[in-house]
Amino acid sequence: MRRDRSRSRGRETGRGIDMETSSGRLSEILCVLKKHHLTKGLTPVKLREILEELGPTYVKLGQIMSMRSDMLPEAYCRELTRLRTQVKPLPFETIKDVIEKELGRPAEELFSEISPEPLGSASIAQVHPGRLKNGDKVVLKVQRPAIKEIMANDIELMMRAVRILKVTMGTGELIDFKMIIQELWKTSQEEMDFMREAGNCDLFYENQKDIVYVTSPRVYHEYTTPKLLTMNYIGGVQIDQTDRLTELGYDMEEIGRKAAENYCKQILEDGFFHADPHPGNLWISDGQVAWLDLGMAGHLSEHNKMLLKRAIMALLKNDMYELKNVLLALGEAKERVNHARLYTDIDDIVSKYMTMDFGNMRLGELIEKLLDLVKEHHIAINTDITLLGRSMITMEGTLSACAPEVNILQILTNYMSSLLFREMDLIKELRHKGRLLYTSLDKYMEIPAQLSDLLNITKNGQTKLNLDLVDSRKMQEVFQRSADRLVWGILAAALFIGSGLFCLTDIRPQILGMPWVSFLGFVLFCLLLIGLFLGTIRRKK
């Protein structure tokens, strides 16, 4: 398409990006925004359609956005997951040039063959099957030429247009475009470094090498560079092609259960998980579940793994107080937290799911509602946790496509129970409970003395009572606004009446037939009315 060709020729000068190319591309972006009537507001569907029309690099940004529910509301993330589309492949000659440039040798000296037909073509890279001189079948993931410059150009143009987007957003401050664009560029740069993906592949393979029913690509590091990734070829059938797999003799329920169990291992044991487990990235190969494309992976620290286990146990025990504490520990409160309302909101959400039959509970829906809830309470959740949330939602969708009877929440809790049993140290637990018992008894012995002190203070009239009114700050703001409007109303009435009285006099000079004092009072009266009207409209928005 014209937009990609013009951007791929984006020349960089000493002053930055070629102005002619940038100007044309910016005009194209604004035309697309105008076509979709962005001034009437931005909906999830409209955002997806805009990104699709703007081209492959924007599609890639949208795919990254779909995994970041800490930046976008869940409705937008859910819609953007539909952006997984193929891109028109580049000519094989172009791909071959990149391979030879990266390896510094003719392709014929290193590979016995490279198929001109790609296995897949995406916005950042194109994948071709091939064979090494030693006979090993491989796949070569080749980065598109000048993709970094193309995306840098688009990012710069998006930063220029960010004020337009902010003004035309019908949802007010719902989306901070500047923050999103900066974060997307950072993530995109990481994903364009294939050495990072090679490291992900190595770590994932090492973690799963003892699991007989799981496999993943192994990297040929001597044929891998930041723009070229060479891995062993894994054939097979995509996990959601249930009819084909059933014909081959596979039990789809067993496949779904084993894939879910391994996913739980990645989260609860390894602390390193596949962040985008959609059906296209999970294949069945020679009786094994193959996890492909580790360009997007998540890491969980020991602290976050411990908090995640606490959250699961809190859900199982229906302990809303513990779940509230875990959510606060996982994030950072940007404003003063209303603990009573947060507790009530969590209880309202979780209680709905606790009353369901366990097999009918949907973990994805629960996670979506909890992520929206913490955003409503202005709690910034750690990026790795939000990535995990989106990943779990995607995994549940994949299981629904291949094995609907498999419930990931049930498997997660079963895995959690077995893990706790394996990790339990009886001697350590007895010591811990003994310390808790000793501490409780020690505090119990202090209660009579504390009661005595309280009675003495009360008898002497020195007792103080501290009250924390729920939403007291909001109530104070409401009263303050009401008082302000009352004062402005009184001033407006005084100006109106005063101006009318002065009109009965012959004070000179006169403006438009009115004494200057009356005219000035009338002008101030009009300004006050306009100010009150605009303030009311702003508050309603």
SEGU-144689 format. One line per 5 residues: for each residue y, x, z of N, C-alpha, C. Coordinates in steps of 0.05 Angstrom, whole numbers. Each point is the difference from the previous one (the first is absolute). Layout:
BEGIN
Y/X/Z/Y/X/Z/Y/X/Z | ...
***
This chain:
BEGIN
-24/17/0/24/-17/0/25/17/0 | 22/-11/-9/25/16/-3/9/11/26 | -3/-16/22/11/10/25/-14/25/10 | -27/2/-4/-14/23/9/6/25/-17 | 3/-4/-27/5/22/-17/28/12/6
19/-18/4/27/10/5/2/15/26 | -15/-10/20/1/14/26/-15/26/0 | -22/1/-15/-16/25/-1/16/22/-13 | 21/-7/-16/16/20/-12/25/6/17 | 0/-12/25/24/3/18/6/30/4
21/9/-12/7/29/2/16/4/26 | -7/23/13/15/7/24/18/23/-6 | 26/-4/7/20/21/-4/8/10/27 | 19/19/-1/10/11/26/13/-21/17 | 9/-22/-11/13/-21/15/-18/-22/8
-26/1/-8/-19/-21/7/-12/-13/-24 | -6/-25/1/-14/-14/-21/18/-6/-23 | -11/1/-25/16/-5/-24/14/-27/2 | 26/0/-3/16/-24/5/-5/-22/-20 | -5/8/-26/-5/-21/-20/-26/-15/5
-21/15/8/-26/-12/6/3/-18/24 | 13/10/21/3/-15/25/16/-26/-5 | 22/2/-15/16/-23/-5/-15/-22/-15 | -16/8/-20/-16/-19/-15/-21/-13/18 | -13/16/16/-21/-10/18/12/-19/21
23/7/11/13/-17/20/8/-27/-12 | 9/1/-25/7/-26/-14/-25/-17/-3 | -23/14/-7/-25/-14/-3/-9/-13/26 | 3/15/23/-7/-11/26/17/-24/7 | 26/2/-5/18/-23/7/-6/-24/-18
-8/5/-25/-7/-23/-17/-25/-15/10 | -19/16/10/-25/-12/11/7/-16/25 | 17/11/17/8/-14/25/15/-26/-7 | 17/1/-21/15/-23/-8/-19/-21/-12 | -19/9/-15/-19/-19/-13/-16/-15/21
-6/12/23/-16/-13/21/18/-14/20 | 26/-3/-6/19/-14/17/-1/9/30 | 3/26/3/-2/12/27/22/-10/18 | 22/-10/-11/22/-10/17/-8/-25/14 | -21/-13/-9/-9/-25/14/-21/6/21
-4/26/6/-19/7/21/-24/15/-11 | -15/13/17/-24/15/-7/-24/-11/14 | -20/-9/-16/-25/-10/11/-22/21/-5 | -22/-2/13/-22/20/-5/-9/0/-29 | -3/-23/-12/-9/-1/-28/21/12/-19
26/-5/6/21/10/-17/1/31/2 | -4/11/24/0/29/4/-23/13/-16 | -23/-13/0/-23/11/-15/5/-1/-30 | 11/-22/-9/6/-2/-29/21/20/-9 | 20/5/17/21/20/-7/-12/28/-2
-17/7/19/-13/27/-1/-18/3/-24 | -15/-21/-7/-17/1/-23/16/4/-26 | 23/-13/-2/16/2/-24/15/27/-2 | 6/12/23/14/25/0/-17/24/-8 | -27/-3/0/-17/21/-10/-18/12/20
-18/18/-9/-21/12/17/9/13/25 | 22/15/-1/9/14/24/8/-19/22 | 12/-23/-8/7/-20/19/-24/-14/11 | -20/-4/-18/-25/-12/9/-13/18/22 | 1/26/-3/-11/18/20/16/-2/26
26/-2/-1/16/-4/24/-8/-26/13 | -5/-20/-16/-7/-26/12/-27/1/13 | -19/15/-11/-26/4/12/2/14/27 | 18/20/2/4/13/25/13/-19/20 | 19/-16/-9/14/-19/17/-20/-20/12
-20/-7/-16/-19/-21/9/-16/9/25 | -1/26/4/-14/11/24/18/4/24 | 26/-6/-3/19/6/21/12/-25/12 | -16/-14/16/10/-24/12/21/6/22 | 4/25/7/21/7/18/27/-1/-14
1/1/-27/25/-2/-15/4/-27/-12 | -21/-13/-8/2/-26/-14/-15/-22/16 | 10/-25/-1/-15/-22/12/-28/-3/-13 | -19/-12/15/-27/-2/-10/-2/-15/-26 | 17/-21/-4/-2/-15/-25/6/17/-24
19/19/2/6/18/-22/-23/20/-4 | -11/11/22/-22/19/-2/-24/-13/-14 | -6/-24/8/-23/-14/-11/4/-5/-31 | 23/-7/-8/5/-5/-29/-1/26/-16 | 11/22/12/0/26/-14/-27/12/-4
-20/-9/16/-27/10/-5/-11/-8/-27 | 13/-19/-13/-9/-9/-27/10/19/-22 | 13/22/8/12/18/-20/-20/21/-11 | -25/-2/9/-20/20/-10/-6/-5/-29 | 15/12/-18/-4/-4/-29/-4/26/-14
-13/-1/-23/-4/24/-16/26/5/-16 | 4/25/-7/23/9/-15/-10/11/-27 | 15/-4/-21/-8/10/-26/-5/30/1 | -23/9/-8/-7/29/3/16/17/-18 | 3/25/8/14/21/-16/-20/11/-21
10/11/-22/-18/13/-19/-16/23/13 | -24/3/-9/-17/21/12/12/28/-4 | 14/4/-21/13/27/-5/20/6/23 | 14/-20/8/19/4/22/-14/7/26 | -22/-14/6/-16/5/24/-12/28/-1
-10/7/-24/-13/27/-3/21/22/5 | 24/-4/-10/22/20/4/5/4/30 | 0/-22/15/5/2/29/-23/16/13 | -25/-6/-7/-23/14/11/2/30/-5 | 6/7/-24/1/29/-7/23/14/13
23/-14/2/23/11/13/-5/5/30 | -14/-19/13/-6/3/28/-20/22/6 | -21/2/-17/-21/20/5/5/27/-13 | 20/0/-18/7/25/-13/-20/11/-20 | -18/-17/-9/-20/9/-19/-7/-23/-19
-10/5/-24/-8/-22/-18/-22/-17/13 | 2/-26/-4/-20/-19/13/-28/7/-9 | -4/9/-25/-27/6/-10/-13/23/15 | 15/17/13/-12/23/15/-10/-9/27 | 10/-23/10/-8/-9/27/-18/-25/0
3/-17/-20/-16/-24/-1/-15/-1/-26 | -25/-9/2/-17/-3/-24/9/-25/-16 | 11/-19/15/11/-24/-14/19/-15/19 | 20/-13/-12/18/-18/14/3/-25/-18 | -7/-23/10/0/-24/-16/30/-8/-6
6/-6/-25/27/-8/-7/7/-28/11 | -21/-16/6/4/-27/10/2/1/31 | 23/-9/10/3/1/29/-16/-21/15 | -9/6/24/-13/-19/17/21/-20/12 | 24/10/3/22/-17/11/26/13/-5
21/-16/-1/27/10/-5/19/-14/19 | 14/14/17/18/-11/19/28/12/-4 | 18/-8/17/28/8/-4/5/30/6 | -16/12/18/3/28/6/-19/18/-14 | -25/-10/-4/-20/18/-11/-19/-15/-19
-16/16/-14/-20/-11/-19/-26/15/6 | -23/-15/-1/-25/12/8/-19/1/-24 | -11/24/-6/-19/4/-22/-26/12/10 | -22/-9/-10/-26/13/7/-3/26/-16 | -16/18/11/-4/25/-14/-25/14/11
-5/24/-9/-24/15/9/8/29/1 | -8/14/22/5/28/3/-20/16/-17 | 6/26/-2/-18/18/-15/-28/1/12 | -1/-4/27/-26/1/13/-15/-26/-2 | 11/-20/-13/-13/-26/-4/8/-22/19
15/7/21/8/-21/19/19/-20/-13 | -6/-26/5/18/-21/-10/23/-3/20 | 24/-1/-11/24/-1/17/20/-22/-11 | 19/-6/16/23/-16/-9/25/16/5 | 18/-1/-19/26/14/3/22/-20/3
14/1/22/23/-16/5/25/16/-7 | 13/-8/-22/21/16/-12/27/-15/4 | 19/15/12/26/-13/4/16/-2/-26 | 14/-23/-3/16/-4/-24/22/20/-1 | 6/11/-24/22/20/-3/27/-12/9
14/17/15/28/-7/8/2/-25/17 | -23/-8/13/1/-25/16/19/3/24 | 1/24/11/17/4/23/29/-3/-8 | 8/11/-23/27/-2/-9/7/-30/-7 | -20/-13/-12/4/-29/-6/5/-16/25
-16/4/20/3/-15/25/25/8/15 | 7/26/-1/25/9/13/24/-14/-13 | -1/-3/-27/21/-14/-14/2/-29/9 | -23/-13/1/0/-28/8/9/-3/29 | -8/18/18/8/-2/28/30/3/2
11/19/-15/29/4/1/15/-25/-10 | -11/-12/-21/13/-25/-10/-3/-23/20 | -23/-1/13/-4/-21/21/19/4/23 | 5/25/8/19/4/21/28/-8/-8 | 7/3/-26/26/-9/-10/2/-30/1
-23/-13/-7/0/-30/-1/-5/-13/27 | -4/16/21/-9/-12/25/21/-19/12 | 26/6/-5/20/-18/11/0/-27/-15 | -7/1/-26/-2/-25/-15/-23/-17/11 | -22/14/6/-24/-14/10/7/-12/28
14/14/16/7/-9/27/18/-24/-1 | 19/0/-18/18/-23/-3/-14/-25/-10 | -19/5/-19/-13/-23/-13/-25/-10/15 | -7/13/22/-24/-8/15/6/-27/14 | -16/-20/-6/4/-25/13/-10/-1/29
-14/21/8/-11/0/27/15/18/19 | 25/5/-6/18/15/19/-10/28/4 | -5/7/26/-8/27/7/-30/3/2 | -15/-19/-13/-29/0/2/-12/26/-9 | 11/11/-22/-11/24/-12/22/22/-2
-5/23/12/18/22/-2/-8/17/-24 | 12/-5/-24/-8/13/-24/4/30/1 | 21/10/12/5/28/1/-22/15/14 | -8/-11/23/-22/12/16/-26/-1/-16 | -5/-23/-13/-25/-3/-15/-1/21/-23
22/3/-15/0/18/-22/-5/29/9 | 13/8/21/-3/27/11/-29/5/8 | -12/-20/14/-27/3/9/-20/0/-23 | 5/-16/-21/-17/-1/-23/1/26/-15 | 23/12/-2/2/25/-15/-15/22/15
2/0/26/-15/19/16/-30/-3/-4 | -10/-25/2/-28/-6/-4/-10/7/-28 | 17/-7/-20/-7/6/-28/-3/30/-5 | 18/16/12/-2/29/-4/-26/10/12 | -8/-11/23/-25/9/13/-24/-7/-18
1/-24/-12/-22/-9/-17/-2/15/-26 | 23/11/-9/0/15/-25/-10/29/4 | -5/8/25/-11/26/6/-30/-3/3 | -15/7/-22/-29/-4/0/-14/19/20 | 13/21/8/-12/17/21/-3/-15/26
18/-17/5/-2/-17/24/-23/-19/-2 | -3/-13/-24/-23/-18/-4/-26/16/1 | 0/24/-10/-25/17/2/-7/4/29 | 20/5/17/-5/3/29/-12/-25/12 | 11/-23/-9/-11/-26/10/-29/-3/-8
-6/7/-25/-28/-2/-9/-19/18/16 | 9/24/6/-16/19/15/-6/-11/28 | 21/-10/14/-2/-10/27/-18/-24/1 | 4/-19/-20/-16/-24/0/-30/6/-5 | -5/19/-19/-28/7/-6/-13/13/25
15/17/13/-11/13/24/-6/-21/22 | 17/-20/3/-5/-20/21/-24/-18/-6 | -6/-4/-26/-21/-19/-8/-25/13/-10 | -2/27/1/-23/14/-12/-26/-7/13 | 0/-8/26/-25/-7/14/-8/-29/-3
17/-16/-13/-6/-29/-4/-14/-2/-27 | -26/-7/1/-16/1/-25/8/-21/-20 | 12/-22/8/6/-21/-19/29/1/-9 | 14/22/5/28/3/-8/4/26/-16 | 16/-1/-20/7/24/-15/30/-1/-8
11/22/-8/28/2/-8/3/25/-18 | 21/1/-16/3/23/-19/3/27/15 | -13/20/-13/3/28/9/19/14/-19 | 17/17/10/21/13/-17/-10/27/-9 | 6/6/-26/-4/27/-11/27/14/2
3/15/22/27/11/5/9/21/-20 | -19/13/-13/8/20/-20/12/-13/-25 | -4/-26/-3/11/-14/-23/21/-21/10 | 11/4/23/19/-19/12/27/14/5 | 21/-14/-8/28/9/4/16/-24/10
26/5/7/16/-23/9/2/-23/-21 | -6/6/-26/2/-21/-20/-27/-6/-14 | -21/12/10/-27/-4/-12/-20/0/22 | -16/-22/2/-20/-2/20/-27/-4/-14 | -19/19/6/-26/-1/-13/-21/-6/22
-16/-22/-4/-19/-9/19/-27/-5/-14 | -22/-1/16/-26/-7/-12/0/-29/-9 | -14/-6/-20/-1/-27/-12/-19/-17/17 | 10/-24/7/-16/-20/14/-1/-25/-17 | -23/-6/-11/-3/-25/-15/-8/-23/17
-5/-23/-12/-9/-22/16/13/-26/-9 | 0/-19/19/11/-27/-5/20/-7/21 | 22/-12/-8/21/-8/18/-11/-20/20 | 8/1/25/-12/-15/22/3/-30/-3 | 20/-9/-14/4/-29/-3/-15/-12/-25
-14/17/-15/-16/-10/-22/-27/-9/10 | 0/-22/14/-23/-8/16/-24/-8/-18 | 5/-13/-23/-22/-7/-17/-15/24/-11 | 15/20/-8/-13/25/-10/-15/14/22 | 11/2/23/-14/13/23/-25/-15/8
2/-27/0/-24/-16/7/-22/4/-20 | 7/2/-26/-19/5/-21/-14/27/4 | 15/20/11/-11/26/5/-17/1/26 | -2/-23/14/-17/-1/24/14/5/26 | 27/1/0/15/5/25/3/-26/16
0/3/27/6/-23/18/30/2/7 | 16/-20/-10/28/2/3/9/-2/30 | -15/-15/16/7/-1/28/-3/27/14 | -22/14/-8/-4/27/12/21/19/-10 | 8/-2/-25/21/17/-10/26/-4/15
8/-26/3/24/-6/14/0/9/29 | -23/-4/13/-3/8/29/3/30/3 | -14/15/-18/1/29/3/28/12/-7 | 13/-12/-20/27/9/-7/19/-6/24 | -3/-23/13/17/-6/23/-6/18/23
-26/6/5/-7/17/23/12/28/-5 | -2/10/-24/11/27/-6/30/0/3 | 13/-22/-8/29/-2/3/8/1/30 | -16/-14/16/5/0/29/-3/29/12 | -20/14/-11/-4/28/9/25/17/-7
11/-4/-24/23/15/-8/23/-5/19 | 3/-24/9/23/-7/18/-5/9/29 | -23/-8/11/-4/4/28/-11/27/8 | -13/14/-18/-11/26/6/15/23/-14 | 2/-2/-27/12/22/-15/30/2/4
13/-23/2/30/1/1/12/6/-27 | -16/-2/-21/9/5/-27/-13/-21/-18 | 16/-17/-13/-11/-23/-14/12/-3/-28 | -16/-13/-17/9/-7/-27/21/-22/3 | 24/5/-10/22/-19/5/3/-22/-21
-16/3/-22/2/-20/-21/-28/-8/-11 | -16/-13/17/-28/-5/-7/-3/-26/-16 | 15/-3/-22/-4/-23/-18/-25/4/-16 | -11/-21/-13/-26/3/-14/-1/22/-21 | 23/6/-13/0/21/-20/-6/28/12
4/3/26/-5/26/13/-26/2/15 | -16/-22/-1/-26/0/13/-22/-6/-21 | -18/19/-5/-21/-3/-20/-27/3/14 | -20/-11/-13/-28/4/9/-13/19/-20 | -9/23/11/-11/21/-17/-27/9/12
-22/-5/-14/-26/9/9/-6/-8/29 | 6/-24/7/-5/-10/27/20/8/21 | 22/13/-8/20/9/19/27/-14/-6 | 15/-4/22/27/-10/-3/19/23/-5 | 12/1/-24/17/22/-8/30/-8/5
14/16/16/28/-4/5/16/18/-18 | 15/-12/-19/15/15/-20/30/-1/5 | 14/19/-13/29/1/0/12/1/28 | 1/24/11/11/5/27/28/10/-1 | 15/-9/-21/28/7/-1/16/-12/23
-10/-23/10/13/-13/22/-20/-2/23 | 5/15/21/-18/1/23/17/0/26 | -12/-9/21/15/-2/26/-13/17/21 | 17/10/19/-9/16/22/6/-15/26 | -18/1/19/5/-11/27/-4/21/20
20/4/17/-2/20/21/-19/-11/22 | -9/18/18/-17/-9/21/13/-21/17 | 26/2/4/15/-20/16/-1/-27/-14 | 5/0/-26/0/-26/-15/-28/-12/-1 | -21/18/-3/-27/-11/1/-6/-13/26
9/12/22/-5/-11/26/15/-27/3 | 25/-2/-10/15/-25/1/-13/-21/-17 | -11/8/-23/-14/-20/-17/-24/-11/14 | -16/17/13/-23/-10/15/8/-19/22 | 23/6/14/10/-17/21/8/-27/-12
12/0/-24/8/-25/-13/-24/-17/-7 | -21/12/-10/-24/-15/-7/-13/-12/25 | -1/16/21/-12/-10/25/18/-23/12 | 26/2/-3/18/-21/10/-5/-26/-15 | -4/3/-27/-6/-24/-16/-26/-13/9
-21/16/5/-26/-10/8/1/-14/27 | 16/12/18/3/-11/27/21/-22/2 | 14/-5/-23/22/-19/0/21/7/21 | 6/26/2/19/11/20/27/5/-14 | 17/-21/1/25/2/-15/19/20/13
-1/3/26/18/19/13/-7/29/-9 | -26/6/-2/-8/27/-9/8/4/-29 | -4/-21/-17/7/2/-28/30/5/-4 | 16/-14/16/29/4/-1/7/30/7 | -13/10/21/6/28/7/-8/20/-22
-23/-6/-13/-9/17/-22/20/0/-23 | 9/-24/-8/20/-2/-22/25/15/7 | 9/-1/25/24/14/8/-5/30/-1 | -25/8/7/-7/29/0/-3/11/-28 | -8/-17/-19/-3/8/-27/26/3/-15
21/-13/10/26/0/-14/23/9/18 | 23/-3/-10/25/8/14/19/-24/-2 | 8/-10/23/18/-23/1/28/9/-8 | 12/-13/-20/26/6/-10/22/-15/16 | -9/-21/13/18/-16/17/-14/-6/26
15/-12/19/-11/-8/25/-22/-21/-4 | -24/5/10/-23/-17/-5/0/-24/19 | -2/-24/-11/-4/-23/17/-30/-3/5 | -10/11/22/-28/2/6/-13/-27/2 | 14/-19/13/-12/-27/3/-4/-13/-27
19/1/-18/-3/-13/-26/-20/15/-17 | -1/27/2/-20/15/-15/-28/-7/9 | -4/-3/26/-26/-8/11/-8/-27/-10 | 19/-19/1/-5/-27/-9/-7/-1/-30 | 15/15/-16/-5/0/-29/-27/12/-7
-8/21/14/-26/12/-5/-22/-20/8 | 4/-13/22/-20/-20/10/-3/-23/-20 | 23/-9/-12/-1/-22/-19/-16/8/-25 | 4/25/-9/-14/9/-24/-30/4/5 | -6/16/21/-28/7/5/-17/-24/9
12/-18/15/-15/-23/10/-11/-17/-23 | 15/-1/-21/-9/-16/-24/-26/12/-11 | -2/27/0/-24/12/-11/-23/1/20 | 7/2/25/-21/0/20/-15/-26/2 | 12/-22/-8/-13/-26/0/-18/-4/-24
2/17/-20/-17/-2/-24/-29/10/6 | -18/-8/-17/-26/12/0/3/29/-9 | -15/18/14/4/29/-5/-4/7/-30 | -18/-13/-13/-6/7/-28/23/-9/-19 | 16/-19/10/22/-10/-17/27/13/4
1/18/21/25/13/6/7/20/-23 | 25/1/-7/10/18/-21/18/21/12 | -10/25/0/15/22/12/26/4/-15 | -1/-2/-27/24/5/-16/23/-19/7 | -6/-25/4/21/-19/7/11/6/27
-17/7/19/9/7/27/18/25/-1 | -8/20/-15/17/25/-2/27/-7/-12 | 0/-16/-21/25/-7/-13/19/-13/19 | -10/-19/16/17/-15/18/10/19/23 | -17/18/9/8/18/21/21/20/-10
-3/9/-25/20/19/-11/27/-14/-4 | -1/-25/-9/25/-16/-3/13/-4/27 | -17/-5/21/10/-5/27/15/24/11 | -12/24/-2/14/23/11/26/6/-14 | 1/-7/-26/25/4/-15/21/-20/10
-8/-25/6/18/-20/11/12/9/27 | -16/15/15/10/10/26/12/28/-2 | 5/9/-25/14/25/-5/-15/24/13 | -26/0/-4/-17/22/9/-9/15/-25 | 7/26/-2/-7/16/-23/-27/12/5
-20/-9/-16/-28/10/3/-3/26/-16 | -16/18/12/-6/26/-13/-10/-5/-28 | 8/17/-19/-7/-2/-28/-30/0/-4 | -15/17/14/-29/1/-3/-13/-26/8 | 11/-14/20/-11/-25/9/5/-22/-20
24/-1/-12/5/-20/-20/-17/5/-25 | -4/25/-7/-17/7/-22/-29/-9/5 | -9/3/25/-26/-9/8/-2/-30/-2 | 21/-14/9/0/-29/-2/-3/-10/-28 | 16/11/-19/-3/-8/-28/-27/8/-11
-11/23/8/-26/9/-9/-22/-20/9 | 2/-9/25/-20/-19/11/1/-26/-15 | 24/-9/-7/3/-25/-15/-12/3/-27 | 4/23/-14/-11/5/-26/-31/2/2 | -10/13/21/-29/2/3/-13/-28/4
13/-17/15/-10/-27/4/-1/-15/-26 | 21/4/-17/0/-13/-26/-22/10/-18 | -6/26/1/-22/12/-15/-27/-12/8 | -4/-2/27/-25/-12/10/-2/-29/-8 | 22/-15/-1/-1/-28/-9/-9/-2/-29
7/20/-16/-7/0/-28/-29/7/-5 | -12/17/17/-27/9/-5/-21/-12/19 | 8/-6/25/-19/-10/19/16/-19/20 | 6/-24/-8/17/-18/16/-12/-6/27 | -26/2/3/-13/-6/26/4/22/21
9/23/-9/4/23/19/28/-3/12 | 1/0/27/25/-2/14/7/27/12 | 23/11/-9/7/27/9/7/2/29 | 11/-22/11/7/0/29/-25/1/17 | -21/-14/-8/-25/0/14/-12/28/-1
0/12/-23/-11/27/-3/16/20/16 | 27/-3/0/18/18/15/-6/-1/29 | -4/-25/11/-5/-2/29/-28/10/7 | -20/-4/-17/-27/11/5/1/30/-1 | 14/11/-19/2/29/-2/14/11/25
21/-14/8/15/8/23/-17/0/25 | -17/-20/3/-18/-2/24/-20/24/0 | -12/5/-23/-19/22/-1/13/27/4 | 25/3/-10/15/25/4/6/4/30 | 9/-21/13/6/2/29/-25/8/16
-23/-12/-8/-25/6/14/-7/30/-4 | 3/10/-25/-6/28/-5/18/19/14 | 26/-8/3/19/18/12/1/-2/30 | -14/-20/11/2/-5/29/-13/22/16 | 14/11/19/-10/20/18/-2/-13/28
-24/-6/9/-4/-15/25/13/14/24 | -5/26/3/12/15/22/30/-1/-1 | 11/4/-24/30/0/-3/11/-28/7 | -14/-21/-9/9/-27/6/-1/-6/30 | -21/9/14/-2/-5/28/22/15/15
7/24/-8/22/15/13/26/-15/-5 | 4/-10/-25/25/-14/-6/3/-25/17 | -22/-16/1/1/-25/16/4/7/30 | -12/22/9/3/8/28/29/6/6 | 14/15/-19/28/6/5/17/-26/0
-7/-19/-18/15/-25/0/-4/-15/26 | -25/0/10/-5/-14/26/15/13/23 | 0/26/0/15/14/21/30/-6/-1 | 11/1/-24/29/-6/-3/6/-29/8 | -17/-19/-7/4/-28/7/-1/-3/31
-20/13/13/-2/-2/29/24/12/14 | 10/23/-12/23/13/12/25/-18/-1 | 3/-14/-23/23/-18/-3/-3/-25/18 | -26/-9/3/-5/-23/17/8/6/29 | -5/24/9/7/7/28/30/0/4
16/3/-21/29/1/3/12/-29/0 | -15/-20/-7/11/-27/-2/11/-10/26 | -14/2/23/12/-10/26/27/13/6 | 2/26/-4/26/14/6/22/-11/-18 | -7/-4/-26/20/-10/-19/9/-28/7
-19/-17/9/7/-27/8/18/0/24 | -6/18/19/17/3/24/28/8/-7 | 3/19/-19/27/8/-9/14/-23/-13 | -14/-15/-16/12/-23/-14/11/-21/19 | -16/-5/21/8/-20/20/25/10/15
0/25/7/24/11/14/25/-1/-17 | -3/7/-26/24/-2/-18/9/-28/-2 | -19/-19/-3/8/-29/-2/14/-10/25 | -11/9/23/12/-9/25/28/10/3 | 6/23/-10/28/11/2/18/-9/-23
-10/-17/-17/17/-10/-22/5/20/-22 | -18/19/-4/4/21/-20/-18/-3/-25 | -13/-23/-2/-18/-4/-23/16/-5/-25 | -8/13/-22/13/-4/-26/-21/-12/-20 | 10/-17/-17/-17/-13/-20/11/7/-27
-17/14/-16/7/8/-28/-13/-19/-19 | 17/-13/-17/-10/-18/-21/4/11/-27 | -20/-3/-17/2/9/-28/-2/-25/-17 | 23/-11/-9/0/-24/-16/-10/6/-28 | -19/-16/-9/-11/3/-27/22/-7/-21
4/18/-19/19/-4/-22/29/-3/11 | 5/13/24/27/-2/12/22/12/-18 | -7/22/-14/19/12/-18/8/-19/-23 | -21/-14/-11/6/-18/-22/17/-23/9 | -6/-10/25/16/-22/11/29/8/4
3/25/9/27/11/5/15/2/-27 | -14/8/-21/13/2/-26/8/-28/-10 | -17/-20/4/6/-28/-8/25/-10/14 | 1/4/27/23/-8/15/26/14/-9 | -3/27/-6/23/15/-8/11/-10/-27
-19/-6/-19/10/-11/-25/13/-27/3 | -11/-17/17/12/-26/5/28/3/12 | 3/18/19/26/5/12/20/10/-20 | -10/19/-17/18/11/-21/10/-22/-19 | -19/-18/-8/9/-21/-18/19/-19/13
-4/-5/26/18/-18/14/28/12/1 | 2/26/6/26/13/1/13/-1/-27 | -15/7/-21/12/0/-27/8/-28/-8 | -15/-20/9/7/-28/-6/26/-8/13 | 3/8/25/25/-6/15/24/14/-14
-4/25/-7/22/15/-14/7/-14/-26 | -20/-9/-16/5/-13/-25/15/-26/4 | -8/-15/20/14/-25/6/29/5/9 | 4/21/16/27/6/9/18/8/-23 | -11/16/-19/15/8/-23/7/-24/-18
-19/-18/-3/5/-23/-17/21/-18/12 | -2/-6/26/20/-17/13/27/13/1 | 0/27/7/25/14/1/14/1/-27 | -15/5/-21/12/0/-27/12/-27/-8 | -14/-21/8/10/-27/-6/26/-6/15
2/9/25/25/-5/15/23/16/-12 | -5/25/-8/21/16/-12/10/-11/-26 | -17/-16/-14/8/-12/-25/22/-20/4 | 3/-10/24/21/-20/6/27/12/5 | 1/27/0/26/14/5/11/11/-26
25/10/2/13/11/-24/1/31/1 | -20/12/12/0/29/3/0/13/-28 | 17/20/-4/2/14/-25/-9/30/5 | -9/14/-21/-5/-10/-28/-24/-18/-1 | -3/-13/-23/-23/-18/-5/-17/10/-23
-26/-5/1/-19/8/-21/-15/-25/-9 | 3/-6/-25/-13/-24/-12/9/-26/15 | 26/0/8/11/-23/13/-6/-2/29 | -13/20/12/-8/0/28/14/23/14 | 8/-4/25/11/23/16/-20/22/0
10/25/0/-19/23/-2/-20/1/22 | 8/-9/24/-18/-1/23/-23/-19/-6 | 6/-24/-11/-21/-19/-6/-18/10/-22 | 11/14/-20/-16/10/-22/-19/22/10 | 10/17/18/-17/21/11/-22/-12/17
7/-20/16/-20/-13/17/-22/-14/-17 | 8/-12/-23/-19/-13/-17/-19/20/-13 | 11/23/-8/-17/21/-12/-20/10/20 | 9/5/24/-19/9/21/-21/-21/6 | 8/-25/0/-19/-22/4/-22/0/-21
9/3/-25/-20/1/-22/-19/23/2 | 11/24/8/-17/24/3/-21/-4/22 | 9/-13/22/-19/-6/22/-23/-18/-9 | 8/-21/-15/-21/-18/-10/-20/14/-19 | 11/17/-17/-18/15/-19/-19/18/16
12/14/20/-17/18/17/-22/-15/15 | 7/-23/11/-21/-16/14/-21/-10/-19 | 8/-8/-25/-20/-9/-19/-19/22/-9 | 12/24/-6/-17/23/-9/-19/9/22 | 10/0/25/-17/7/23/-23/-18/3
5/-27/-4/-22/-19/3/-21/4/-22 | 9/4/-25/-18/5/-22/-17/25/5 | 12/22/10/-14/25/4/-22/-4/22 | 7/-15/21/-20/-4/21/-23/-17/-10 | 5/-19/-18/-22/-17/-10/-19/17/-17
12/19/-15/-18/18/-16/-17/17/17
***
